[in-house]
């Protein structure tokens, strides 16, 4: 893949005019506990999306979106704007994010990242590969109680159910967090191991009150990671959605940083 395919026009705006109700804010901050990882969050309202916004942001309208619904077009646009703006802090200008054959994001050389979105928000983690970390992030709208009961057996086992019942948050929220944490773990691991995971391949074995910190155990060996490897995930709850992340040491980094902290 040539570098030109990953670049848009120079001097592109990263926010639309303040009067644009679709999207006008990107927040950047160091990730809690990981000052070398950048957290980027943005809100948008797909009801105000229009195709002409691609030109406003000087981004090409990809052919595959011709068949996409408005929601997909909106989240694609906002995510690419957020990624482009955030990568400037790492000295990478005018980058246009694409996906590989497995639909995983293709980050520029020297960058490790993870991206997630809902119908109203975008969350992004970025770090330099020199930091020796694999980031995984996921944001989700909190399930409805009836949906949580329907999906329970797909996402967790009975041991996990007992733990989540003692977390101090409603079950629909805790199950959404379990789903999200396993997604975050998968997103952190997949770029390196290139192995798909099922929900029962990782199990929640401990959680703090309010689900602020959660310990997961690997139930299936992944290359150099044996069964029983522990990971720590974090969850931030909001009224209607939540965000989770898992930050792992890169297996080849030689940092000696434990997976479970």
C-alpha positions in Angstrom: 0.0 0.0 0.0 1.5 3.3 -1.1 1.8 6.2 1.3 -0.3 8.4 -1.1 -3.4 6.3 -0.5 -3.3 7.1 3.2 -3.1 10.9 2.7 -5.8 13.4 2.1 -5.3 17.0 1.1 -3.0 19.3 3.1 -4.4 21.8 5.5 -7.7 20.0 6.2 -9.9 21.2 9.1 -10.3 19.0 12.1 -13.5 20.6 13.2 -16.4 22.0 11.2 -17.7 25.5 11.8 -19.0 26.0 15.3 -22.5 26.3 13.9 -22.3 22.7 12.5 -24.6 20.6 14.7 -23.1 17.3 13.4 -19.7 17.4 15.1 -17.5 20.2 16.4 -15.5 18.8 19.4 -12.5 16.5 19.7 -11.1 15.9 23.2 -7.5 14.7 23.6 -6.0 13.6 27.0 -3.4 11.1 28.3 -5.1 7.9 29.3 -5.3 7.4 33.1 -2.4 5.4 34.3 -0.7 5.5 30.8 0.7 8.9 30.1 2.3 7.6 26.8 -1.2 6.6 25.5 -3.4 9.3 24.0 -7.1 9.1 24.6 -9.3 10.8 22.0 -13.1 11.2 22.4 -15.7 12.9 20.2 -19.4 13.3 20.1 -21.5 13.6 17.0 -25.2 13.6 15.9 -25.9 11.5 12.8 -29.2 13.3 12.4 -27.2 16.3 11.1 -25.0 14.3 8.8 -24.8 15.2 5.1 -22.5 13.9 2.4 -21.2 17.4 1.7 -19.3 17.2 5.0 -16.7 15.1 3.4 -15.7 18.0 1.2 -15.9 20.4 4.2 -13.3 18.2 6.0 -11.4 17.6 2.8 -11.7 13.9 3.0 -12.4 11.6 0.0 -15.8 9.9 -0.1 -15.0 6.2 -0.4 -16.8 4.1 -2.9 -17.8 1.5 -0.4 -20.0 4.0 1.4 -22.2 4.4 -1.6 -24.1 1.4 -0.4 -23.9 2.4 3.3 -26.7 3.8 5.5 -26.4 7.3 7.0 -25.2 6.0 10.4 -22.3 4.2 8.8 -21.3 7.2 6.7 -21.4 9.5 9.8 -19.3 7.2 12.0 -16.8 6.7 9.2 -16.4 10.4 8.7 -16.0 11.3 12.4 -13.6 8.5 13.0 -11.3 9.5 10.1 -11.3 13.1 11.2 -10.5 12.1 14.8 -7.7 9.8 13.7 -6.2 12.4 11.4 -6.2 15.1 14.1 -4.7 12.8 16.8 -1.9 11.5 14.6 -0.6 15.0 14.1 0.4 14.9 17.8 2.7 12.0 16.8 4.2 13.9 13.8 2.0 12.1 11.2 0.2 14.6 8.9 -2.7 14.1 6.6 -3.2 10.4 7.3 -6.3 8.6 6.0 -7.1 5.5 8.0 -8.0 2.3 6.0 -8.8 -1.2 7.0 -7.1 -4.5 6.0 -8.7 -7.7 4.7 -9.7 -8.6 8.3 -11.3 -5.1 8.8 -8.6 -4.2 11.3 -7.3 -0.6 11.1 -4.0 -0.1 9.3 -2.0 2.4 11.4 1.0 4.3 10.1 4.4 2.9 10.8 5.5 3.5 14.4 2.0 3.8 15.7 -0.3 1.4 17.6 -3.9 2.2 17.9 -7.5 1.1 18.6 -10.7 2.7 17.5 -14.4 2.2 18.6 -17.6 4.0 17.9 -21.3 4.0 18.8 -24.1 5.9 17.0 -23.1 9.0 19.0 -19.5 8.9 20.0 -16.0 7.9 18.8 -13.2 6.7 21.1 -9.6 6.3 20.0 -6.4 5.2 21.7 -3.0 5.9 20.1 0.6 5.3 21.3 4.0 5.1 19.7 5.2 1.5 19.1 8.4 2.6 20.9 6.3 2.5 24.1 5.9 -1.2 23.7 2.2 -1.3 24.3 -0.8 -2.9 22.6 -4.0 -0.8 23.2 -7.5 -2.0 22.9 -10.6 0.2 23.4 -14.3 -0.3 23.0 -17.4 1.9 23.6 -20.9 0.6 23.8 -24.4 1.8 24.4 -25.7 0.2 27.6 -28.0 -2.8 26.8 -31.7 -2.8 27.6 -32.5 -5.1 30.5 -34.4 -7.5 28.3 -31.6 -7.6 25.8 -29.1 -8.4 28.6 -31.1 -11.4 29.7 -31.2 -12.7 26.1 -27.5 -12.3 25.5 -26.2 -13.4 28.9 -25.3 -16.9 28.0 -23.4 -15.8 24.9 -21.2 -13.4 26.7 -20.5 -14.8 30.2 -20.6 -18.1 32.2 -22.2 -18.7 35.6 -19.0 -17.7 37.5 -18.9 -14.4 35.8 -22.6 -13.9 36.3 -22.1 -14.3 40.1 -19.2 -11.7 40.0 -21.2 -9.2 38.0 -24.1 -9.5 40.4 -21.9 -8.3 43.2 -20.4 -5.4 41.2 -22.9 -2.8 42.5 -24.2 -1.8 39.1 -27.4 -3.0 37.3 -26.9 -6.3 35.5 -27.6 -4.7 32.0 -24.7 -2.3 32.6 -22.4 -4.9 34.0 -23.1 -7.3 31.1 -22.4 -4.5 28.6 -19.1 -3.9 30.4 -18.2 -7.6 30.2 -19.0 -7.6 26.5 -17.0 -4.4 26.0 -14.0 -5.6 28.0 -13.7 -8.8 26.0 -13.9 -6.7 22.8 -11.2 -4.4 24.1 -9.0 -7.4 24.9 -9.6 -8.8 21.5 -8.7 -5.5 19.8 -5.5 -5.3 21.8 -4.4 -8.9 21.0 -5.6 -9.3 17.4 -3.1 -7.0 15.6 -0.2 -9.0 17.0 -1.6 -12.6 17.2 -4.0 -12.4 14.3 -6.3 -14.9 15.9 -10.0 -14.5 16.4 -11.5 -14.9 19.8 -14.8 -16.1 21.2 -16.4 -14.6 24.4 -15.5 -17.7 26.4 -11.8 -17.5 25.4 -11.5 -14.9 28.2 -13.2 -14.9 31.6 -13.7 -12.2 34.2 -12.4 -13.5 37.5 -12.4 -10.4 39.6 -13.8 -6.8 39.6 -13.8 -3.8 41.7 -17.0 -2.2 42.9 -18.5 -0.2 40.1 -16.4 -2.2 37.6 -13.7 0.4 37.5 -11.0 -2.3 37.3 -11.6 -5.8 36.1 -9.3 -8.8 35.9 -9.7 -11.2 32.9 -8.1 -14.6 32.5 -7.2 -16.2 29.2 -9.0 -19.6 28.7 -7.3 -20.4 25.4 -3.6 -20.2 24.6 -2.5 -17.6 22.0 1.0 -18.2 20.7 3.3 -17.1 23.5 0.4 -16.4 25.9 -0.5 -19.5 27.9 -3.9 -20.4 29.4 -4.3 -18.6 32.7 -2.6 -15.4 31.6 -4.2 -12.4 33.4 -5.2 -9.0 32.0 -6.4 -5.9 33.7 -9.2 -3.8 32.1 -10.8 -0.5 33.0 -14.3 0.7 32.6 -15.8 4.2 32.7 -19.5 4.4 33.0 -21.7 7.1 31.6 -25.5 7.5 31.7 -26.3 5.7 28.4 -23.0 4.2 27.4 -19.6 3.1 28.7 -16.0 2.9 27.6 -13.5 0.1 28.4 -9.9 -0.4 27.6 -7.1 -2.9 28.0 -3.4 -1.9 27.6 -1.0 -4.8 27.1 2.8 -4.8 26.9 3.9 -5.8 23.4 5.1 -9.4 23.6 8.3 -8.5 21.7 9.0 -5.2 23.7 11.2 -6.8 26.3 9.8 -4.4 28.9 8.9 -7.0 31.4 5.7 -5.1 32.2 3.2 -7.6 33.7 -0.1 -8.0 31.9 -2.0 -7.9 35.1 -1.3 -4.8 37.2 
